[in-house]
Amino acid sequence: MTVHCTMELWRCLPGAGLAVSGLLLLLLCLFLIYLSYIHYVHLKFDHIPGPPRDSFLLGHIPSIQKAAEGYKIIHEKFLEWAETYGPVFRVNALHRVMLYVTHPDTVKELLMSPNCPKDPFTYKLLFNLFGERFLGNGLVTDTDHTHWYMQRRVMDPSFSHRYLAGQLEVFNEKAERLMERLGSEADGETAVPMHYRLNCVTLEVITTVAFGMELPLLHSLESPFPKAISDVLQGLVQYTRNPYMQYLPQHWGFVRRVREALKLLRQTGQRCIKQRQQAMATGEAVPQDILTNILTCAEQEGHYDDGLMLDNFITFFIAGQETTANLIAFTVMELTRQPDITAKLQAEVDEVIGVKRDVDVNDIGKLQYLSQVLKETLRVYPTIPGTRRWLQRPCVIDGIHIPAPVSVILSTYIMGRMAKFFDDPLRFDPERFSPDAPKPYYCYFPFALGPRSCLGQVFAQMEAKVILAKFLQRFDFQLAPGQNYEMMDTGTLRPRGGAVCTLKPRTPPSAC
């Protein structure tokens, strides 16, 4: 009956069959044109070394997806290809080509020059996340150099070493609260989720120092923020690998959870900014924190709207705590299998800090070996594996002609694990970064380099030193049974097992 009615309706629409046929023919022609364009891209770039494509249409997408299953470290596959195909190799994905470059001179040229912008395709992809505004046009994603420079000029004073030295009281206070929490669990048996605890304290630090917010996360099990950030980061890594997953029913539950998490963060930021603007407008006393400084500078500069302010709130809220927490967690995790390095670190802390409660700015400068350990941690476990640039003009890399325009990926993860740059690269050796050691020549850039280097690198290093100095001063520690030293990729690199440790109180020799 249904088929009969459909046929009768079709006979009443004599032009419908022709319209459908015409539409199908049009779609076929467009698909053939698209395939022709892919063929043209192949002809343009196939002289550049690279692994065989999995298919004409998909390129290397199947290999990449397989390498990334279960949040595995996809960069290991790219490291394998770099070792096989040399200092520049191509990766195909549909009609797009990305070049991985591990040639130090090219890294220097691309990162140090203001004429090499960020890859617009990749960073504009982060404007939204599953239909919700995410990083927008903030510092990380802004590809317009003039507009980015305006933002950076507003932000720089609030992240200078001099300004942050004045915030050490907050760093010490929050770190002390962490030590108190860890002290209550330091019985040598309790499994302490160090990565989670560190995420809580670094989020407390950034929200207090930057936005004047008090989030008592270390002593609360009800705060939604740590999970919201985790959900957003998981959404980020899935979205950048498959932006179309939001249209597939099997992913709708995950997509909905990510959207709700992002809404929570943006609504929190909006309330915080509005309250501060109103307080400043009515002459109320406000904290002299990063938000106040930025709002003051933004008012003087102009061209800095609330949407852009909110984009940067999200950037600081997530990146300002996640990467630092990961760095400290990786350091703790690695030290559990480096007893000699741990002993040397504790001796330095005993000498510099002694039994003092707080770490001051002079102490931070004297913790030289701790600086070396943090740098080596970032070589082996870079929390941000690399960055992208947009090559606007043709060039030659290692004798290979590179057409333009094209996206270029520069990976500190790959270069930090290559034997031609670092002897025995998988060995954890802080002496690589001793004052007398030769400086790595553009093969180590965990905070990027040049004009677009990470704004928060002084903040992260200062915070990490305060927390680790107190931790090494107070505790002996080891990885809990069943834990491993693996990483996972959730947009940033983090310890797969959460760096779960058992702790025991430590008595510094000077206190005996």
N, C-alpha and C positions, 0 to 999 in steps of 0.2 A: 504493500500500500504506500509506504513512504517513498520507495523507489519510483513507483508510478506517478505520484504527485510531483516528485522532483523533475521527472522527465517532462511532464505536462508544463511545469513552470518554465523549464528550459526552452520548450518550443515557443512559449509566449515571449521569449526574449531572444529573438533571432540574432541580435548583435552581440549577445553575451559570450558565445563561444569564440567569436573572432577577437573580442576584447581580451579574454583569458589567454588565447593563443598569442596575441600580440604582446601581452605582459610577460608571458613565459619566454618569448623570443627576445624581448628586451633584456630580461634578467640573464638569459644565456649569453647575449652579446656583452653585457657588462662584466659577467664572470670571465669571459674569454679575454676581454680587455685587461681585467685584473691579472689574469694569468700571464698575459703578455708583459705587463709591467713587472711582475715578479721575475720573469725571464730577463728583462732588461737590467734589473737590479743585480741578478746573478752575473750577467756579463760585465757589469761595471765593477763588481767587487771580488769576483772569483779568482783573480790572480793573487789575492791575499791568502796566506796559508790559513788552514782551519780544518776541523774534523769533517768527515763526510756528513752531508745532511741526511736526516732520517727520512725526509720526503721532500719532493719538489715544493709542495704547498706549505707544509708546516715547518720546514727547515729543521732546526735543532730542538724544537719545542718538546717532543717526546722524551729526548734524552735529559733535558733540563727538568721536566716534571718528574721523571723517575728519580733523578738525583736529589730532588727536594722533598720526596715523600716523607711524611712523619716529621716535618720540621728539621730534616737532616741538613747538614752544612753543604749547600749547593756549591759553595766556593771551592770545595775540594775537587769537584769536577772541573772547574775552570783552572785550578792549579795544575791538574793533570794535563789539560790541553795546553797550558802555557809551557810546561816542561817539554811537551811533544812538538809543538808547532812554532815555538820561538817568541821573540819579544813583541810581536803583534800578530793577533789571529782574529778571525771573524766568527761571529755567531749570527745565524739567520733565524728569523722568526716571522713567518709570512712574508710581507714585503719589506720588513725592516731589517737593517744590518747594524750590529753593534760590534765595535772593535775593542778588544782587550789589549792594553798596552802595558808592557813591563820594561820599557826602555827608559832608564833614569833621565836621560837628557830630554826626552819627550815629556815625561812626568813634570820635570822642572818647567818646561816651556808652557805646558797647558795649565798648571796650577798657579804659577807665579805671574802670569800675564792677565791683566784685566780685560784683554780682548778675546778671551776664551770663556764664554758664558756657560752656565749650567745647561744641560740637555733639556730643552723646553718640553719635549714629549714626556719624559719621565717625571719631571718635577711638577708640570702642570697636571699630571695625572693625580697628584696628591691634593689638588685644590679641594676636591670632594672625596668622600669615602662612602660608597654605596648610596649616593644621592644626598648625603649630609655634608655641609661644608666642614672641611677638616683643617688643613694647614693654610688654605687660601693663598694669599700673596705675602705670607710672612717671610722672615729672614731666610729660612731654609729653601723655600720654593720660588722665591722671586727671581726670575731670569732676566729682568730688565736691570741692567747695571746701574743706571742713573737712579731709578727708584729704590733699588737695593741699597745704594750708597747713602741715600737720604735716611733710610731706616737704620743702617749701621752707625751713622754719625749720631743718631739719637740714642742708640743703645750703648755705645762704647763706654761712656763715662761710668755707667752703672756696673760694668764688668771689669773695670781696671783693677790692677793689683792693689792700688792704694785704697780704692773704695772698699774692696772686699776684705782688706785687712781690718777695716773698721767693723766688719760683720763677724769677726772671729768669736765674739761672745755668743752669738747665736749658734755657730758651728759647735762650740764647746758644750753649750747647754743641751743641744739635741743629742750630741754624741754621748754625753754623760747619761742621759735618759736611756739610751740604748745599752750602755754598760750596766746600768742598774737592772734592766730587763734581762740581759744575758747573765748577770750575776745570780739571778734567781733560778736560772736553769743550769748553772755550772756545777753539776754534781758528778760529772764524768760518765753519766749514763743517759741522761735526757737527750733525745735527738733534737737539735736546734736548727730550724730552717733558716740558715744564715741569709740566703738570698731574699727571702720574704722580709726578714727583719731589716735588712739593709734597704730594701725598697721603701719600707715604712719611714725609716729615719731620713733618707735622702729626700723623700717627698715632703716630710715635715720641714726640712731645711729650706728647700726651694720655695715652698709656699710662704714661709715666714720671711725669709730674706728678700724675696721678690715681691710678694703681694700682701704681706702683713696678715696672713691667714694663720690661724692656729688649728692644726688638725692633730689631735692626740691619737695617732695611729698605733703607736707601740703598745698602748694599754687598752686598745679597743678592738673588738672583733666584729664591730658592726659597720665600720666605715666602708662605703661602696667604692671609694676611689682606687685602691690598689687593683681590685678586680676590673674596674672600668678601664684602667690604663692597659692592663693585660689583654682585655678583649679588643681594644682599639688596635694594639700592636699586632695581634693575631689577624685581625681584619685587614690591616695594612699589608702584611706579607701575602695574604691570599688574594687581595684585590689587585695588587701590582702584578701578580702572576696570571690572574684571570679576571679582568674587570667585568666580564659578562656573567660571572657566577650569580650575580644578584637576580638574574632573570630565570634561573633554574630552580624549580620548586624544592629540590632536595637540599638547597642551601638557604632557604628562606628563614629558617629558625636561627641559624648562625648570623645571617645578615641583619635580622631584626635585633639580635643581642648587641651587635656592634653599633648599630644606629642608636640604640638606647644609651649605650655607654658614652658615645660621642655627644649626644644631646646633654647628658648629665654634665660632662666637662665644660661644654660651651655655655650652658646656663649658669654654671658656677662662676665661670670667668666673667660673664656678662654682669651678674650681680656684684661681683667684686669691683669691677671697673666703674660701674655706675655709682656705687656707694662712695668710692674714693673721689670721683669727679664731683659729686654733690658736696662732700665734706670740704674739698678744696675750694669750691665755689662759694661756700658760706663762711669760709675762714676758720673752720674747725682745725684743731690740732690733728695732724695725720702722721703716720710713721714715715721716717725719712728712709724709705726702702726703695727698691728698684722701680716699683710701679709709680711712686710719687715722682722720682727723678725723670722717668720716661714721660709721664703726663706733662710735667713742667717743660721739658725740652720739646715735646711734641707741640705744645701750645705756642712756643716761641718759633718753632720751625714751620708750623702749618702743614697742610697736605698729609695729615696723619689721622685718619678717621677711626671711628670705634670698631668697624669691621676689621681693620688692619691690626688694631690693638688686640682684639680678641684672637686673631690668627696667631699672634705672637704669644699670647697667654697660653694657648694650647701647646705651642712649640716648647715653651719653657716648662710647662706643667708636666709634659711627657718626657722630653729629652733631658730636661734639667735634673731629673731624678733617675730615670731608667739607666742611662749609660754609666753614670757614676756608681750606682748600686751594682751593676754588672761588673764594672772594673774591680771594685772592692771584693765582690764575691769570688771572682776569678782568682784574685790575689790570695785570698784565704784558702781557697780550694787547692791552688798550686803549692802553697807553703806547707800543706799537710804532707806532701811527699818530698819536701826539701828541708830536712832538719838542720843542715849546716847553714843554709841561707836564713832560716827562721832564727837560729841562735845568734847569727850576726846582726840581724835586724833588732832583736830584743836587746842585745848589748848596746846598739846605737841609741835605742829609745831610753834605756837605763841611763846612759851617759848624758843625753840631751835633755830628757824630760824628768828623769829621776822619779820621785814619788809625787810630783805636782799633779794637781787635778786638771789644770787647763794647759793647753798648748798655745803659746803666743807666737807672734809673727817672726821673732828671731829664732825660735825653735824650728819653725817650718823651714827656714833657710839652712839650718844645720843638719837636717835629716837627709843627708846626701845619699846614703845607701838605700833608704826608702824610696827616694826619687828614682834610683836606678831600677829597683824592683818593680815599681809602677810602670816605668817605660818598657821593661822587658815583658811585663804582663800584657801591655797593649800591643807588643809585637806578636806574641803568641796567640793572644785572645783579643783581637781588636773588636771592641763592642760595635763600632760602625766599620764594616769591612772595606768600604771604599767610597768613591764619589764618581760623578759623571761630568763630562764636559762636552761641548758641542763644537766640533771642528768645522769652522766656517770656510776655510780656504784649503786647497790641496797642499799636501806636503809630502816629504819623504821620510820614512822611519826605517832605520836599519836597511837602507837600500831599496825599500819597497815603496812604490808610489801609492799614496793614499788619496782617493777622490774625496770630494766634499760636496755637500755637507754630510756629516755622519756623526753618530753618537760614539764617544770614546769612554770606556770604563777604566778607571785607575784604581787598582785594588791593593791596599796595604796588607790585606790578608795574604794574597798570593805572593807578593814580593817579600813579605816578612818570613815566608816559609820556603824560600828558594835558596839552595846552597850557594849559588853564585853571588848572592848578596850577604848571606850570613852563614858562617861555618857551622856545620851540624845544627841546622835551623830548628829542629824539634827539641833541642836541649835548652832548658831554662837556665840562662846565664846572665845575671844582672851586670857582670863585668863588661858586657858589650857596651854599656852606657856609662862606664866610669869616666871621670874627667879627662883621663889620659888616652882613652880609646879613640880611634878615628871615628868621626861623625858619619852616620849613614848618608850616602849620597842619593837623595831623592828616591829611596826605596822603603822609607818608613814615614808614614804620614797619618797617624791615627786621628788627628784633629784636622786633617787636610793641611794645606800650606797656602801661602800667598794671601791676597786680599780677601778671599772668601774662606779663610781658616775659621775654625769653630770659635764663636764668640765666647762660649762658656768654658774654654779649656783651663783658664786660671782658676775659675770657680771649682771645677771638677777636681783639679789636682790639689787645691787647698783643702777642700772638704775630705777627699780621700786620705790625705796625710793626717788630718786631725782624728778621723775615726780609726784609722789603722794604728796610729801611735797609741791611742788609748787602749785599743784592743790588745795589741802586743804587750803593753804595759801590764794588763790585768789578767790575761788568760793564756793557758796552754790549750792546745786544741788538736783534734784529729778528725778525719772524715769518718762519718758514722758507717757502721757495717752495711754493705749492700750498695753504697754510693759508688759513683764512677767519676771520671774526669772528662766526660764528653760535653760537647756544646750542643745547643740547638738554635735554630734560626727563627726568630719571631719578629723579624724586622730589624731588631738588634740581635747580637749574639749574646746568649746568656747560658749559665750552667744548666745542663739538661736535668740533673737531679736536684737542683736547688741548693747545692753546696751545704747539705745537711751535715752538721758537725756535732761532736760531743766536746764539752768544755770543762776545764778545771781551773780554779783560781790559781793565780801565779803570784809569788812573792818576789819582787825585784831584789837583786843582791844588795842594793843600797839601803833597803828597808830592813834587812836582817839584823 
